[in-house]
Amino acid sequence: MSSTDDAQLRRFFRKRLMPAAEKLRARNVSFFSLGPDSESDTWYEGPPSEPKFTSLNVDECEAALRDLWQGQELPELAELAGELMKLAMHLEIQEEESSDVSSFVYVMY
């Protein structure tokens, strides 16, 4: 990751993600327990009865994230979906093709 990428991530974290977290905290939104629950017998939570597997292409990810977070009543996160996808696309590792055999490939004779 370049220093430009690092600065961009820090800027997103500071200017967008932290304010969203503060709004969520103000609404008392909690994603997981921060300590033991004395009234609960266990912390175990079983899997969903029918796991949802979805195949998405890149163009559908932003809408899927936005819909997921809107459905979970997390508008603070839903409004970040577009920017998150732009960051992900920008930070995607592009491998250059070459005719050389990768040093990570074990050659067998």
Backbone as JSON Lines, residues from 0, in Angstrom:
{"i":0,"aa":"M","n":[0.86,-1.17,0.0],"ca":[0.0,0.0,0.0],"c":[0.9,1.23,0.0]}
{"i":1,"aa":"S","n":[0.57,2.18,-0.84],"ca":[1.37,3.39,-0.93],"c":[0.97,4.37,0.17]}
{"i":2,"aa":"S","n":[1.79,5.39,0.35],"ca":[1.47,6.4,1.38],"c":[0.22,7.18,1.0]}
{"i":3,"aa":"T","n":[-0.05,7.3,-0.32],"ca":[-1.27,7.96,-0.77],"c":[-2.48,7.15,-0.35]}
{"i":4,"aa":"D","n":[-2.41,5.81,-0.54],"ca":[-3.49,4.93,-0.13],"c":[-3.7,5.02,1.38]}
{"i":5,"aa":"D","n":[-2.61,5.01,2.12],"ca":[-2.68,5.09,3.57],"c":[-3.35,6.39,4.0]}
{"i":6,"aa":"A","n":[-2.99,7.49,3.37],"ca":[-3.59,8.79,3.7],"c":[-5.07,8.8,3.35]}
{"i":7,"aa":"Q","n":[-5.43,8.19,2.22],"ca":[-6.83,8.13,1.83],"c":[-7.65,7.32,2.82]}
{"i":8,"aa":"L","n":[-7.11,6.19,3.27],"ca":[-7.8,5.38,4.27],"c":[-7.94,6.11,5.59]}
{"i":9,"aa":"R","n":[-6.89,6.78,6.01],"ca":[-6.96,7.54,7.26],"c":[-7.99,8.66,7.19]}
{"i":10,"aa":"R","n":[-8.05,9.32,6.03],"ca":[-9.02,10.4,5.83],"c":[-10.45,9.85,5.88]}
{"i":11,"aa":"F","n":[-10.68,8.72,5.21],"ca":[-12.01,8.09,5.23],"c":[-12.38,7.7,6.66]}
{"i":12,"aa":"F","n":[-11.44,7.09,7.37],"ca":[-11.68,6.67,8.75],"c":[-12.05,7.87,9.62]}
{"i":13,"aa":"R","n":[-11.26,8.92,9.51],"ca":[-11.44,10.09,10.38],"c":[-12.7,10.89,10.01]}
{"i":14,"aa":"K","n":[-12.92,11.12,8.71],"ca":[-14.0,12.02,8.3],"c":[-15.34,11.33,8.08]}
{"i":15,"aa":"R","n":[-15.35,10.03,7.82],"ca":[-16.61,9.35,7.52],"c":[-16.96,8.24,8.51]}
{"i":16,"aa":"L","n":[-15.99,7.37,8.78],"ca":[-16.28,6.21,9.62],"c":[-16.46,6.58,11.1]}
{"i":17,"aa":"M","n":[-15.6,7.44,11.61],"ca":[-15.72,7.85,13.01],"c":[-17.03,8.59,13.29]}
{"i":18,"aa":"P","n":[-17.44,9.55,12.44],"ca":[-18.74,10.18,12.68],"c":[-19.9,9.17,12.61]}
{"i":19,"aa":"A","n":[-19.82,8.21,11.7],"ca":[-20.87,7.18,11.63],"c":[-20.89,6.36,12.91]}
{"i":20,"aa":"A","n":[-19.72,6.02,13.43],"ca":[-19.62,5.26,14.68],"c":[-20.21,6.07,15.84]}
{"i":21,"aa":"E","n":[-19.96,7.36,15.86],"ca":[-20.5,8.21,16.93],"c":[-22.02,8.26,16.87]}
{"i":22,"aa":"K","n":[-22.58,8.33,15.65],"ca":[-24.04,8.33,15.5],"c":[-24.63,7.0,15.97]}
{"i":23,"aa":"L","n":[-23.96,5.9,15.61],"ca":[-24.43,4.59,16.04],"c":[-24.37,4.47,17.56]}
{"i":24,"aa":"R","n":[-23.29,4.94,18.14],"ca":[-23.13,4.89,19.59],"c":[-24.21,5.74,20.28]}
{"i":25,"aa":"A","n":[-24.54,6.89,19.68],"ca":[-25.58,7.76,20.26],"c":[-26.95,7.07,20.24]}
{"i":26,"aa":"R","n":[-27.15,6.16,19.27],"ca":[-28.41,5.4,19.19],"c":[-28.35,4.11,19.98]}
{"i":27,"aa":"N","n":[-27.24,3.9,20.71],"ca":[-27.01,2.68,21.51],"c":[-27.0,1.41,20.67]}
{"i":28,"aa":"V","n":[-26.47,1.51,19.44],"ca":[-26.34,0.34,18.57],"c":[-25.1,-0.43,19.01]}
{"i":29,"aa":"S","n":[-25.26,-1.73,19.19],"ca":[-24.16,-2.59,19.59],"c":[-24.12,-3.78,18.65]}
{"i":30,"aa":"F","n":[-22.95,-4.11,18.12],"ca":[-22.82,-5.21,17.18],"c":[-22.51,-6.53,17.89]}
{"i":31,"aa":"F","n":[-21.95,-6.45,19.06],"ca":[-21.66,-7.65,19.84],"c":[-21.47,-7.24,21.29]}
{"i":32,"aa":"S","n":[-21.61,-8.23,22.16],"ca":[-21.5,-7.98,23.59],"c":[-20.06,-7.63,23.96]}
{"i":33,"aa":"L","n":[-19.9,-6.64,24.78],"ca":[-18.56,-6.23,25.22],"c":[-18.17,-6.87,26.54]}
{"i":34,"aa":"G","n":[-19.04,-7.68,27.08],"ca":[-18.75,-8.33,28.34],"c":[-19.76,-9.42,28.6]}
{"i":35,"aa":"P","n":[-19.56,-10.16,29.67],"ca":[-20.48,-11.25,29.98],"c":[-21.86,-10.74,30.36]}
{"i":36,"aa":"D","n":[-22.86,-11.52,29.98],"ca":[-24.25,-11.21,30.34],"c":[-24.63,-12.15,31.48]}
{"i":37,"aa":"S","n":[-24.81,-11.6,32.66],"ca":[-25.08,-12.44,33.84],"c":[-26.43,-13.15,33.76]}
{"i":38,"aa":"E","n":[-27.32,-12.68,32.91],"ca":[-28.63,-13.31,32.8],"c":[-28.67,-14.38,31.71]}
{"i":39,"aa":"S","n":[-27.59,-14.54,30.99],"ca":[-27.56,-15.52,29.9],"c":[-26.77,-16.76,30.31]}
{"i":40,"aa":"D","n":[-27.28,-17.92,29.92],"ca":[-26.59,-19.17,30.25],"c":[-25.34,-19.37,29.39]}
{"i":41,"aa":"T","n":[-25.38,-18.87,28.17],"ca":[-24.27,-19.08,27.24],"c":[-24.16,-17.92,26.26]}
{"i":42,"aa":"W","n":[-22.99,-17.78,25.69],"ca":[-22.77,-16.77,24.65],"c":[-22.96,-17.39,23.28]}
{"i":43,"aa":"Y","n":[-23.09,-18.7,23.24],"ca":[-23.19,-19.39,21.96],"c":[-24.45,-18.96,21.22]}
{"i":44,"aa":"E","n":[-24.27,-18.73,19.94],"ca":[-25.39,-18.39,19.09],"c":[-25.32,-19.32,17.88]}
{"i":45,"aa":"G","n":[-26.34,-20.09,17.68],"ca":[-26.35,-21.07,16.6],"c":[-26.36,-20.42,15.23]}
{"i":46,"aa":"P","n":[-26.04,-21.2,14.22],"ca":[-26.05,-20.67,12.85],"c":[-27.48,-20.44,12.39]}
{"i":47,"aa":"P","n":[-27.66,-19.62,11.37],"ca":[-29.01,-19.42,10.85],"c":[-29.54,-20.73,10.27]}
{"i":48,"aa":"S","n":[-30.85,-20.89,10.28],"ca":[-31.43,-22.14,9.8],"c":[-31.14,-22.38,8.32]}
{"i":49,"aa":"E","n":[-31.15,-21.33,7.54],"ca":[-30.8,-21.44,6.12],"c":[-29.76,-20.39,5.79]}
{"i":50,"aa":"P","n":[-28.49,-20.8,5.66],"ca":[-27.48,-19.8,5.31],"c":[-27.75,-19.23,3.92]}
{"i":51,"aa":"K","n":[-27.5,-17.95,3.78],"ca":[-27.73,-17.29,2.5],"c":[-26.4,-17.15,1.77]}
{"i":52,"aa":"F","n":[-26.3,-17.83,0.66],"ca":[-25.12,-17.69,-0.18],"c":[-25.52,-16.88,-1.4]}
{"i":53,"aa":"T","n":[-24.76,-15.86,-1.68],"ca":[-25.08,-14.99,-2.79],"c":[-23.85,-14.77,-3.63]}
{"i":54,"aa":"S","n":[-24.04,-14.81,-4.93],"ca":[-22.95,-14.51,-5.84],"c":[-23.17,-13.1,-6.38]}
{"i":55,"aa":"L","n":[-22.2,-12.24,-6.16],"ca":[-22.32,-10.85,-6.6],"c":[-21.19,-10.51,-7.55]}
{"i":56,"aa":"N","n":[-21.48,-9.66,-8.5],"ca":[-20.38,-9.09,-9.26],"c":[-20.08,-7.73,-8.66]}
{"i":57,"aa":"V","n":[-19.01,-7.13,-9.07],"ca":[-18.55,-5.88,-8.47],"c":[-19.61,-4.79,-8.54]}
{"i":58,"aa":"D","n":[-20.35,-4.75,-9.64],"ca":[-21.35,-3.69,-9.81],"c":[-22.51,-3.82,-8.83]}
{"i":59,"aa":"E","n":[-22.74,-5.01,-8.3],"ca":[-23.86,-5.24,-7.4],"c":[-23.51,-5.07,-5.92]}
{"i":60,"aa":"C","n":[-22.23,-5.02,-5.6],"ca":[-21.81,-4.99,-4.19],"c":[-22.3,-3.76,-3.45]}
{"i":61,"aa":"E","n":[-22.19,-2.61,-4.07],"ca":[-22.61,-1.37,-3.39],"c":[-24.08,-1.42,-3.02]}
{"i":62,"aa":"A","n":[-24.93,-1.8,-3.97],"ca":[-26.37,-1.88,-3.71],"c":[-26.67,-2.94,-2.66]}
{"i":63,"aa":"A","n":[-25.96,-4.08,-2.72],"ca":[-26.18,-5.16,-1.75],"c":[-25.81,-4.71,-0.34]}
{"i":64,"aa":"L","n":[-24.68,-4.02,-0.21],"ca":[-24.28,-3.5,1.11],"c":[-25.3,-2.5,1.63]}
{"i":65,"aa":"R","n":[-25.68,-1.57,0.75],"ca":[-26.64,-0.55,1.15],"c":[-27.96,-1.2,1.59]}
{"i":66,"aa":"D","n":[-28.45,-2.16,0.81],"ca":[-29.7,-2.84,1.15],"c":[-29.59,-3.61,2.47]}
{"i":67,"aa":"L","n":[-28.46,-4.3,2.65],"ca":[-28.24,-5.06,3.89],"c":[-28.3,-4.14,5.1]}
{"i":68,"aa":"W","n":[-27.55,-3.05,5.04],"ca":[-27.49,-2.14,6.19],"c":[-28.8,-1.38,6.39]}
{"i":69,"aa":"Q","n":[-29.49,-1.07,5.32],"ca":[-30.81,-0.43,5.47],"c":[-31.77,-1.41,6.14]}
{"i":70,"aa":"G","n":[-31.71,-2.69,5.71],"ca":[-32.57,-3.72,6.3],"c":[-32.27,-3.95,7.77]}
{"i":71,"aa":"Q","n":[-31.03,-3.72,8.17],"ca":[-30.64,-3.87,9.57],"c":[-30.82,-2.58,10.36]}
{"i":72,"aa":"E","n":[-31.45,-1.6,9.72],"ca":[-31.7,-0.29,10.31],"c":[-30.4,0.39,10.75]}
{"i":73,"aa":"L","n":[-29.43,0.37,9.83],"ca":[-28.14,1.02,10.05],"c":[-27.87,2.04,8.93]}
{"i":74,"aa":"P","n":[-28.67,3.11,8.86],"ca":[-28.5,4.08,7.78],"c":[-27.13,4.76,7.82]}
{"i":75,"aa":"E","n":[-26.54,4.83,9.0],"ca":[-25.21,5.44,9.12],"c":[-24.18,4.67,8.29]}
{"i":76,"aa":"L","n":[-24.32,3.36,8.25],"ca":[-23.41,2.54,7.44],"c":[-23.85,2.51,5.99]}
{"i":77,"aa":"A","n":[-25.17,2.47,5.76],"ca":[-25.69,2.4,4.39],"c":[-25.19,3.55,3.54]}
{"i":78,"aa":"E","n":[-25.08,4.73,4.14],"ca":[-24.63,5.87,3.34],"c":[-23.12,5.83,3.03]}
{"i":79,"aa":"L","n":[-22.4,4.9,3.65],"ca":[-20.97,4.74,3.36],"c":[-20.7,3.71,2.26]}
{"i":80,"aa":"A","n":[-21.72,2.99,1.82],"ca":[-21.53,1.89,0.87],"c":[-20.81,2.33,-0.4]}
{"i":81,"aa":"G","n":[-21.21,3.44,-0.98],"ca":[-20.58,3.92,-2.21],"c":[-19.11,4.24,-2.03]}
{"i":82,"aa":"E","n":[-18.8,4.95,-0.97],"ca":[-17.4,5.3,-0.7],"c":[-16.56,4.08,-0.38]}
{"i":83,"aa":"L","n":[-17.13,3.12,0.34],"ca":[-16.4,1.88,0.66],"c":[-16.05,1.12,-0.62]}
{"i":84,"aa":"M","n":[-16.99,1.06,-1.54],"ca":[-16.73,0.36,-2.8],"c":[-15.68,1.09,-3.64]}
{"i":85,"aa":"K","n":[-15.71,2.41,-3.64],"ca":[-14.69,3.17,-4.36],"c":[-13.31,2.91,-3.76]}
{"i":86,"aa":"L","n":[-13.25,2.88,-2.44],"ca":[-11.98,2.58,-1.77],"c":[-11.5,1.17,-2.11]}
{"i":87,"aa":"A","n":[-12.41,0.23,-2.07],"ca":[-12.06,-1.17,-2.37],"c":[-11.53,-1.3,-3.79]}
{"i":88,"aa":"M","n":[-12.18,-0.63,-4.72],"ca":[-11.74,-0.69,-6.12],"c":[-10.37,-0.03,-6.28]}
{"i":89,"aa":"H","n":[-10.17,1.06,-5.58],"ca":[-8.89,1.78,-5.66],"c":[-7.75,0.96,-5.05]}
{"i":90,"aa":"L","n":[-8.05,0.25,-3.97],"ca":[-7.03,-0.49,-3.25],"c":[-6.85,-1.93,-3.75]}
{"i":91,"aa":"E","n":[-7.66,-2.32,-4.73],"ca":[-7.56,-3.68,-5.25],"c":[-6.16,-3.93,-5.8]}
{"i":92,"aa":"I","n":[-5.59,-5.06,-5.46],"ca":[-4.25,-5.41,-5.91],"c":[-4.33,-5.88,-7.35]}
{"i":93,"aa":"Q","n":[-3.64,-5.19,-8.2],"ca":[-3.59,-5.56,-9.61],"c":[-2.31,-6.32,-9.87]}
{"i":94,"aa":"E","n":[-2.46,-7.55,-10.31],"ca":[-1.28,-8.33,-10.64],"c":[-0.98,-8.17,-12.12]}
{"i":95,"aa":"E","n":[0.27,-7.87,-12.4],"ca":[0.67,-7.73,-13.79],"c":[1.03,-9.1,-14.34]}
{"i":96,"aa":"E","n":[0.55,-9.37,-15.55],"ca":[0.88,-10.64,-16.18],"c":[2.26,-10.54,-16.82]}
{"i":97,"aa":"S","n":[3.01,-11.61,-16.7],"ca":[4.31,-11.65,-17.36],"c":[4.56,-13.06,-17.86]}
{"i":98,"aa":"S","n":[5.52,-13.2,-18.72],"ca":[5.82,-14.52,-19.27],"c":[6.73,-15.3,-18.32]}
{"i":99,"aa":"D","n":[7.26,-14.65,-17.3],"ca":[8.14,-15.32,-16.34],"c":[7.31,-16.19,-15.39]}
{"i":100,"aa":"V","n":[7.89,-17.3,-15.01],"ca":[7.25,-18.17,-14.02],"c":[7.45,-17.54,-12.64]}
{"i":101,"aa":"S","n":[6.36,-17.49,-11.89],"ca":[6.42,-16.89,-10.57],"c":[7.39,-17.67,-9.68]}
{"i":102,"aa":"S","n":[8.08,-16.94,-8.82],"ca":[9.0,-17.59,-7.88],"c":[8.24,-18.39,-6.82]}
{"i":103,"aa":"F","n":[6.91,-18.2,-6.76],"ca":[6.08,-18.92,-5.8],"c":[5.56,-20.25,-6.37]}
{"i":104,"aa":"V","n":[5.9,-20.53,-7.61],"ca":[5.45,-21.77,-8.24],"c":[6.58,-22.8,-8.15]}
{"i":105,"aa":"Y","n":[6.24,-23.99,-7.69],"ca":[7.21,-25.07,-7.59],"c":[7.2,-25.81,-8.93]}
{"i":106,"aa":"V","n":[8.32,-25.82,-9.58],"ca":[8.43,-26.46,-10.88],"c":[8.79,-27.92,-10.7]}
{"i":107,"aa":"M","n":[8.01,-28.79,-11.32],"ca":[8.3,-30.23,-11.24],"c":[8.76,-30.71,-12.61]}
{"i":108,"aa":"Y","n":[9.73,-31.61,-12.61],"ca":[10.25,-32.16,-13.88],"c":[9.75,-33.55,-14.06]}
